[in-house]
Amino acid sequence: MSGAASVILLCALLLGVTLAPAVARAGVPVLAVAEIGLVNFSGEGSDAAEDEARGHAVTAAIIREAGEGGNLVVVPLACKGTCNFDAAGVEALRRRAHAAGASHVLVGSVRRIGAAVALLRVSVLDTGSGQMTMDRMLSFRGDSDTGWAYAASFVAREVAEALLPPPAP
């Protein structure tokens, strides 16, 4: 994405206007990314504020890195309060993303299962049909910022590859 296009998109997002329908008509996929949720199943004490900050960083990294090549437009999908990832909550996020002009929506959550181990599950849905186009679960080191960053980068690459057409031979 060119610098001017990035500035226009940023201004539009700040003003609450979406450019996704215009971009989608141009044939560029538009991915709306809901804030990554966090659940602690470990039963062990962990710094909830630190985990929450890492969760926000994962969401921001996915948004930034998935759209780096300019062939995919990635926009945040704000949750009113907390994102709900049960069937009804995901359906509501899919509908909001579709109404905003996104072709796909990414939903996901981190589940801390131990002091050093976390699972990240993300799903990408087609906003028109509701069909799942990608579903990944990965384990990672949850006790360092580096582990969370690697998980975010992996997901960003996987999502971009799943949504972009294969390169011409």
Phi, psi and omega in degrees: 000135181289163180300319180294318180295322178296317180296317179297315180297316179298315179298318180297318179295319179294328180273357179082015179258143178253137175259001185304317181300320180293319180292318181298323179294333179281001177090008179265125178298144178241121181251122172265132183245116175282151178304131179292128180279171181215129177228134180256105177262002189288333185073000180256152178292130172220161182282103184299320180295320179294317178296320179296317178298320178295322177298317177297321180294323177298313179301312181298320180293320177298315180299313183292310188284326180293331181263006186301322183285348180083358180267357181220127176267127183238127182230148177286146175243100184293142175263140176276102188085242180248140175294137178253124186255018170282177186303316181292321179294318179295319178297320178296319178295319179299315180295319178296318179296319179296316180297330180278355177098006179282144177275336182217158176227137176254128174235149180187169178208154174257132175243113178279120182248359178191174181299326184244359186237134176224155176244137175243120175243128176231146175228142175244129181243143170289125185286337179283312185262339185082000180289140176283128179257344179201142176213121182226142171229130179223148175261151180204166177290116182264005184258011178213152176300326181298317179299316179295320180294318177298318179298316179297317180296319178299312180298316180302315178296315181298318180295313179301316179296322181291328185265342182267145176294152179297149180296148179293142181293000000 
